[in-house]
């Protein structure tokens, strides 16, 4: 259940279709918070209320809160069965910060309500039953609203990555043929499943390879951008 986008029938042997970077995001707005924002200034608190929250990391003049780390950790536990280490969670949140900043500069549109509803319905279907989904959400401390918000942000960030890198992700016929012969056909043969002719799956394979190229370019961009940022991780329990 790692990838949440909609797969073709052949997804079992053609992984990675669709915008497949997983950005489980806890903030409700796509733009980075204003420089110098104080801990506890985010979220849906009513005017006059102060939400107490710790600082997990500082990115340039912005912050990542402990509640953001907890929520992303809970979502990853829901999807994968266990959360990643705290430093990896913060690294993912830093990547999200980078993408949100670029998307804000491009005035990239947020997903529609209908898009979010479809994503939520498809996500729930990946569990044995709606009851099991609700039980597992409760076990990790996620509300339906939180899951919807995370999925909305995932759609937003994944779509922007696709928008930014797809134009340069070119695939030629020799790459398609190589994938078919070296990966696609052997995987099906190993499962004793019939192997369709190349021309029947050419478009599907092309999209798989485009997604690989998008992911490779996005990963390189994020790694290079992150290396230029000032990121200070606060030791857990050290206070803010």
N, C-alpha and C positions, 0 to 999 in steps of 0.2 A: 504493500500500500504506500510505498515511498513516493511514487509519482501520481499526481492527482488529475492530470489532464486526461482527455478522452482518447482511448486507444482504438486502433483498428483491430479486426478479428485476429490478425497475425501478431499481435503484440507479444505473445509468449516467446516468439523467436525473433522479434524485431523490437528490442527495447528502446525506450527513449523517444517515442513519438510525441510531438507536441512540445510546448515550452516546459522543459522538465527540470529546471533548477527549482529546488524547493525553498521558498522564502516564507517561512512561517513567521509572520510579522505581527507584533502585538500593538503597535501604535495605530491609531485610527486615522491619522492624516498622512498623506504621502510626502509632505515636505519635511525637511529636517527642522528640529526645534530651533527657535531663535538662539543665537550665541548667548552664553551666559545664563541659560535657563537653570533655575534652581531645582534641586532634587525635590520630587513630590509635586512639581508644577504641571505634570501631564495628567491625563485621565479625565474622567467625567465628574469630578467633584463640583458641587454647587458653589456659587460665589460665596466667598467668606470662609469656606471649609478649607482645611489644610490636610492634604493626604501625606502621611508620614511614609517615606520610602528611602531606601538606601541607595547609594551610588555604587554601581558595579564596575563602571569604567568611564573614562573621559576620552572623548574623541574630538580633537581640536578644542573648540570652545563649547562643545555640546556634551551631553552625558548619556549613559545607558543606565537605567535604574535596575535595582534588584528585582522589581516586579516584572520587568520585561524579560529578564533572564529566567525567572520562574515560569512565566507563561509559555515562552518558547520551549523550555525544557519539558513542560507538561504536554505540549502539543506533540513534541517528538516522541515522548513516551507513549502517547495515544497511538501514534502512527507506527512506530517501530518497536514498541514493547519496552524500550528503555531509553532514558535521556542520554545525550552526549555529555562528556565532561564540561565543566563550567567554562573553561578557557575556550573550548570549541564553540560553545553557545555564544559567547561574547564575540568571537571572530565572525560568526554568522551574522550577528546583529550589526557588527561594523560593516560587513558587506552590504547589508540592507541599507544602512545609512548612506553608503556611497551611491547605491543605485537610486535611492529616493532623491538624493541631491541632483543627480543627472536628470532624472525624470521631471523634477520640478523646473529645472532650467529649460527643458524642452516643452513644458506645459502639456505633458502627456496626460490623456484623460483617464479618469478612474473608471473601474468597471460599473456597469449599470446594475440596478437592483435585480433585474432578471438574470443577469450573468452570475451574480452571487448566489441567487436561489438555485440555479442549475448546478453550480459547483458544490453547494451544500448537499443537494439531493444525491449527486453522484458520489460524494464523499461518504455519506451515510450508507450507501449501497455496498461499499467495500467491507462492511462489517456483517457478521452472520445475520443480524436482525436489528431493527431500530432499538429494541430493548437492550440488546448487547451494547450498541453504540452509546446509549444514554448511561448505562451502567459504567462503561469504561471512562466516559467523560467525567462522571461523578468521582470515580476512583482517583483520577489524576487532578481533579479540582478545576475542570473547565466547564463553563456554562455554554449553552447553545449560542448566546450572543458573542462570546469570546471566540468560539470556533468559526462563526460566520465572519467575524472581523479578521481573523487570521487568514481565512480563505480569500477574502476580498483583497487583502494586501498581497497574498501570494499571486493572485491573478494579475494585479497591477504590476508587481515587480517582474514576474515572468514575461508578461506581454511587452514590457519595456525592453527587457533583454533581447527578446525576439526582434522587436522593432529596430534596436540599435545595431544588431550584428547580422541579421539575416541577409541584408544586401551584399555583404562581403563573403557569405558562406556559399561558395560556388562548388558544384559537384559535377564531374564529367562522367561519360559513359564507362570509361575504364574503371573508375572507382566503384560504380554500381555493379559492374560485372565481377570485380574482385570480391566485393562483399557477398554477392550471391554465391560464388563458388567456394569462398574461404570460410564464411560464417553461416550464412542463411541455410544453404542446402545441407551442410554437415550437421547442423543442429536439428533439423527436421529428420534427417536420416537416423540420427542417434536415438530419436524418439519413435522411430519406425512409423513416421508419418509421411504421406505422399509429398513430393517436392513439386510445386507448380512450376511451369515454365517461367523463365526470367521476365518475359514481356508481361506476364500477368501480375507481377509484383514489383515491376520497375519503379513505378511512382511511389510506392510505399517505401522501398529501399532508399530512393532519392531523399525522401523526407527524413528517414533515420540518419542518413549521412549529413544532411544539412543541420539537423539538431546536434550531432556530434561536433560539427564545425562551430556552431554557435556556442556550445558549451566550452569548447577549447578556447575560443577567443574571449568569451566572458571571463573565464577563469584567469587567463593571462592578464586581462585588464584589471580585474579585481586585485590580483596579487600585486601588480605593479602600483596601483593606486593606494592600496593599503600600506605598502612599504614606505610611502611618502607622507603618511598621516602620523600625527602625534597621538598615539593610543596608550593610555595608562590604565591598566587593570588594577582595581582596588582589591586588596586581599580580603577575602570573605571574613566578616566578623571584625574588620579593622575600623569599621565606622565610616562616616562620610564627611 
